[in-house]
Amino acid sequence: MTYASGPYGYGYPAPPPPPKPGVIPLAPLGFGEILTGAFATYGRYWKPLIGVAVAAYAAAAALIGLALLIAWAAVGDDVRRLIDTPEGHSPDFSDFQPLIVAFVCVWLVGMIGYVLSSGLVYAAAPAVVQEAVLGRPIGFWAVWARAWSRLGAVIGSVVLAMLATFVPVVLFMVGAGFLMAAMFEALAASEGGRTDDGSGLAVIGVLVFVGALALLPPALWLWIKFSLAPTVAVIENQGPMASLRRSSALVKGSWWRVFGCTLATVMIVGMAAGLIQQIISQIGAIPMATIDLSGDPTPGELIAAFGGLMAVLALAQLLVQAVAAPFPPLVSALLYVDQRIRRENLAQTLAQTAAMS
């Protein structure tokens, strides 16, 4: 009788593979296994994942559309008055003020809709992964109920994590404002023969940009440190602050690994979504080809062509967002499971739970 030589010494059989009741083996995972597990989860549970995403983003789009209709009803006359301004007359700031107020209100409504819809998607993915690692089914309404119940905690954890990384973004915006002001000052000086060319504003803008660049590394460090907080908020039923602390503890000592997995996922999703959107945009441009712009198209033809294009682009954006949005939080949820397997022997608990299911 002969024995094959294995990793545990000559004559010893290889250890059995780890149990795999669901989408991942219950053992420490490499990035390839996390990515494969995310694709497997998406493939098995695409109906509740895409269903929640479509419902959330469609509701946000409807909310923004309603806000636009209300805004147009409020300031439509002002827009027409500005369009019909006689030649040689410059509108005052008071003429633009209602439009600015309406734009800010619509923007705020859009931001609220986007935050709520993204929060639902970020809450739905961990709820699905929680069952996917055990191989158990879960339907749309169960995912929706679970995501809705944890929506506040998820949004709170995301907002708090974003606040920690918000300073560089604000500085970039302030720096851009100073540089634009410097450019206008330079143009005014060249036309009016003034000595103040805005160089002081330009120097301030550059210094603010440098400060923003200096703060990018700590902001990135905090972003990764708190990246598992939404998953914690759903799976462990934690509040926002407790979720941030828990995410920090899980990421500690594995920052570069979590960063690499997160960055690779963002790049993969970004390239795929960009390619799909580009293809749909090209298809959506077909209505424009039906009009001969070299002639004298009527306003109705122009409105029909541009309206069809904008409708197709909006629908394409909604579909691409709904399809692509669940994937990054799926990877984050599997990273959370992997970190707990490595640190807290979660694999044994999951295997026992799967055996009793």
C-alpha positions in Angstrom: 0.0 0.0 0.0 1.3 3.4 -0.9 0.5 6.8 0.4 0.6 10.1 -1.4 2.7 12.9 0.0 0.5 15.9 1.0 0.8 19.2 2.7 0.4 17.6 6.1 3.3 15.2 5.7 4.0 12.0 3.9 1.2 9.4 4.3 -1.4 11.9 5.6 -4.5 12.6 3.5 -5.3 16.2 2.5 -7.7 18.0 4.9 -11.3 18.1 3.8 -12.5 21.3 2.1 -14.3 23.8 4.3 -18.1 23.6 4.2 -19.9 25.7 1.6 -23.6 25.8 2.3 -24.1 29.0 0.3 -22.2 31.3 -2.0 -18.8 31.2 -0.2 -16.7 28.5 1.6 -16.8 29.0 5.4 -13.1 29.8 5.7 -10.9 32.9 5.3 -11.4 34.3 1.8 -9.2 35.7 -0.9 -10.3 38.5 -3.1 -11.1 36.1 -5.9 -13.4 34.2 -3.6 -15.0 37.4 -2.4 -15.6 38.6 -5.9 -16.9 35.1 -7.0 -19.2 35.1 -3.9 -20.6 38.5 -4.8 -21.3 37.4 -8.4 -22.9 34.2 -7.1 -25.0 36.2 -4.7 -26.1 38.5 -7.4 -26.9 35.6 -9.7 -29.0 33.8 -7.2 -30.8 36.7 -5.6 -30.9 39.2 -8.5 -34.7 39.5 -8.2 -34.9 41.0 -4.7 -31.7 43.0 -5.2 -32.6 44.6 -8.5 -36.3 44.9 -7.3 -35.3 46.9 -4.3 -32.9 49.1 -6.3 -35.5 49.8 -9.1 -38.2 50.6 -6.6 -35.9 52.9 -4.6 -34.4 54.8 -7.5 -37.8 55.0 -9.4 -39.4 56.5 -6.3 -36.5 59.0 -6.0 -36.9 59.9 -9.7 -40.6 60.4 -9.3 -39.9 62.7 -6.3 -37.5 64.8 -8.3 -40.0 64.9 -11.2 -42.7 66.2 -8.9 -40.3 68.8 -7.5 -39.5 69.9 -11.0 -43.2 70.3 -11.9 -43.8 72.3 -8.7 -40.7 74.5 -9.4 -41.8 75.1 -13.0 -45.3 76.1 -11.8 -43.7 78.5 -9.4 -41.1 80.1 -11.6 -42.2 79.3 -15.2 -43.4 82.9 -15.7 -40.0 84.2 -14.5 -38.2 82.0 -17.0 -40.4 83.2 -19.9 -39.8 86.8 -18.8 -36.1 86.3 -18.9 -36.2 84.6 -22.3 -38.2 87.5 -23.6 -35.9 90.2 -22.2 -35.6 93.0 -24.8 -32.3 93.6 -26.6 -30.1 96.0 -24.7 -31.6 95.3 -21.3 -29.7 93.3 -18.7 -31.7 91.3 -16.1 -31.1 92.2 -12.5 -30.1 89.8 -9.8 -33.7 90.0 -8.5 -34.9 88.5 -11.8 -32.7 85.5 -11.2 -33.4 85.1 -7.5 -36.6 83.0 -7.9 -34.8 80.6 -10.3 -31.9 80.2 -7.9 -34.3 79.5 -5.0 -36.2 76.9 -7.1 -33.0 75.3 -8.3 -31.7 74.9 -4.7 -35.1 73.5 -3.6 -35.1 70.9 -6.4 -31.4 70.1 -5.7 -32.2 69.5 -2.0 -35.2 67.2 -2.9 -32.9 65.3 -5.3 -30.2 64.9 -2.6 -32.8 63.6 -0.1 -34.2 61.2 -2.7 -30.7 59.9 -3.6 -29.7 59.4 0.0 -32.9 57.5 0.8 -32.7 55.3 -2.3 -29.0 54.6 -1.9 -29.6 53.8 1.8 -32.2 51.2 0.9 -29.8 49.5 -1.6 -27.0 49.6 1.0 -29.3 48.0 3.6 -30.7 45.4 1.2 -27.3 43.9 0.2 -26.3 42.8 3.7 -29.7 41.4 4.3 -29.3 39.2 1.2 -25.7 38.2 2.1 -26.9 37.2 5.6 -29.0 34.5 4.0 -26.8 33.8 0.9 -23.8 32.6 3.0 -26.1 30.0 4.5 -27.7 29.0 1.2 -31.2 30.1 2.4 -33.8 31.8 0.1 -35.1 35.3 0.7 -37.7 37.1 -1.3 -38.3 40.7 -2.3 -40.7 41.7 0.5 -38.5 40.1 3.2 -35.5 42.1 1.8 -37.5 45.3 1.5 -38.8 45.0 5.1 -35.4 44.3 6.5 -33.8 47.1 4.5 -36.6 49.6 5.5 -36.3 48.7 9.2 -32.5 49.5 9.2 -32.7 52.4 6.8 -32.1 55.1 9.5 -29.1 53.3 11.0 -27.6 52.7 7.6 -28.0 56.3 6.4 -26.7 57.6 9.8 -23.6 55.5 9.5 -23.0 56.5 5.9 -23.5 60.2 6.6 -21.2 60.1 9.6 -18.5 58.3 7.6 -18.9 60.9 4.8 -18.6 63.8 7.3 -15.2 62.4 8.3 -14.1 62.7 4.7 -16.0 65.9 3.8 -13.3 68.5 4.6 -11.2 67.8 1.4 -14.3 68.0 -0.8 -15.3 71.4 0.8 -11.7 72.7 0.4 -11.7 71.7 -3.3 -15.0 73.6 -3.9 -13.7 76.6 -2.0 -10.4 76.5 -3.9 -12.3 76.3 -7.2 -14.4 79.3 -6.1 -11.4 81.4 -5.4 -9.8 80.5 -8.8 -13.0 81.4 -10.7 -13.2 84.7 -8.8 -9.5 85.3 -9.7 -10.3 84.6 -13.4 -13.2 87.1 -13.5 -11.0 89.7 -11.7 -8.3 89.2 -14.3 -10.8 89.6 -17.2 -12.3 92.7 -15.6 -8.8 94.2 -15.0 -7.8 93.6 -18.7 -10.9 95.3 -19.9 -10.9 98.2 -17.5 -7.2 98.8 -17.2 -7.1 98.1 -13.4 -4.0 97.0 -11.6 -5.8 94.4 -9.4 -5.7 91.3 -11.6 -6.9 88.8 -9.1 -3.5 87.3 -8.4 -4.1 87.4 -4.6 -7.3 85.3 -5.0 -5.5 82.9 -7.3 -2.8 82.4 -4.6 -5.4 81.7 -2.0 -7.2 79.2 -4.3 -3.9 77.3 -5.0 -3.1 77.2 -1.2 -6.6 75.9 -0.5 -6.1 73.2 -3.2 -2.8 72.2 -1.7 -4.5 71.9 1.7 -7.2 69.7 0.2 -4.6 67.4 -1.4 -2.8 67.2 2.0 -6.0 66.0 3.7 -6.9 63.4 1.1 -4.8 60.6 2.6 -6.4 60.8 6.1 -9.8 61.2 4.5 -9.2 58.0 2.4 -8.0 56.2 5.5 -11.2 57.1 7.4 -13.4 56.1 4.5 -11.9 52.6 4.4 -11.9 52.4 8.2 -15.7 53.0 8.3 -16.6 51.2 5.1 -18.1 48.2 6.8 -20.4 50.3 9.0 -23.6 49.9 6.8 -23.2 46.1 6.9 -22.8 46.2 10.7 -25.9 48.4 11.0 -28.0 45.7 9.2 -26.5 42.4 10.4 -25.7 43.3 14.0 -28.7 45.8 14.5 -26.3 48.5 15.7 -26.8 52.2 15.7 -24.7 54.6 13.6 -22.0 55.4 16.1 -21.7 51.8 17.3 -21.5 50.7 13.6 -18.6 53.0 13.0 -16.7 51.7 16.0 -17.4 48.1 15.1 -16.2 48.7 11.5 -13.1 50.4 12.7 -12.3 47.3 14.9 -12.9 44.9 12.1 -10.8 46.8 9.6 -7.9 47.3 12.1 -4.8 45.5 10.8 -6.4 44.8 7.4 -6.7 48.3 6.0 -4.7 47.7 2.9 -6.6 44.5 2.1 -10.0 46.1 2.5 -8.8 49.1 0.5 -7.6 46.9 -2.3 -10.8 44.9 -2.5 -12.9 48.1 -2.3 -10.9 49.9 -5.0 -11.0 46.9 -7.4 -14.7 46.6 -7.0 -15.3 50.3 -7.6 -13.2 50.2 -10.7 -14.9 47.1 -12.1 -18.4 48.5 -11.4 -17.5 51.9 -12.8 -16.1 50.5 -16.1 -19.0 48.1 -16.6 -21.6 50.8 -15.8 -19.9 53.3 -18.1 -19.7 50.9 -21.0 -23.4 50.0 -20.7 -24.4 53.6 -20.3 -22.4 54.6 -23.4 -24.1 51.9 -25.5 -27.5 53.0 -24.4 -26.7 56.7 -24.9 -25.7 55.9 -28.5 -29.0 54.1 -29.0 -30.8 56.9 -27.4 -29.3 59.4 -29.9 -31.2 57.8 -32.8 -34.2 60.2 -32.5 -31.9 63.1 -33.2 -30.9 61.5 -36.5 -34.5 61.7 -37.8 -34.4 65.5 -37.9 -32.7 67.5 -40.6 -31.1 70.3 -38.6 -29.6 71.8 -41.7 -33.1 72.9 -42.7 -35.5 74.8 -40.4 -36.9 72.4 -37.9 -40.0 73.5 -36.0 -39.9 73.9 -32.2 -42.2 70.9 -31.9 -39.7 68.7 -33.8 -36.8 69.9 -31.7 -38.7 69.4 -28.5 -39.8 65.9 -29.6 -36.2 64.9 -30.5 -34.5 66.3 -27.4 -37.4 65.1 -25.2 -37.0 61.6 -26.6 -33.3 61.7 -26.1 -33.5 63.0 -22.5 -36.2 60.4 -21.7 -34.0 57.5 -23.0 -31.0 58.8 -21.2 -32.9 59.2 -17.9 -34.3 55.7 -18.2 -30.8 54.3 -19.1 -29.3 56.1 -16.0 -32.0 54.6 -13.8 -31.5 51.0 -15.1 -27.7 51.2 -15.0 -27.9 52.6 -11.5 -30.3 49.9 -10.3 -28.2 47.1 -11.8 -24.8 48.3 -10.7 -25.6 49.8 -7.3 -26.1 46.5 -5.4 -22.7 45.1 -6.3 -20.3 47.2 -4.1 -22.4 46.7 -0.9 -22.4 43.0 -1.7 -18.6 43.0 -1.7 -18.5 45.0 1.5 -20.9 42.6 3.2 -18.7 39.6 2.2 -15.6 41.5 3.4 -17.4 41.9 6.7 -18.1 38.1 6.9 -14.5 37.4 5.9 -13.1 39.7 8.7 -15.3 38.0 11.3 -14.3 34.6 10.1 -10.6 35.6 10.4 -11.0 37.4 13.8 -14.0 35.7 15.6 -14.2 32.2 14.2 -17.5 33.0 12.6 -17.1 30.0 10.2 -18.0 27.5 12.9 -21.1 29.4 14.0 -22.2 29.7 10.4 -21.6 26.0 9.7 -23.7 25.1 12.8 -26.5 27.4 11.8 -26.5 26.0 8.2 -26.6 22.4 9.5 -29.7 23.2 11.6 -31.5 25.0 8.7 
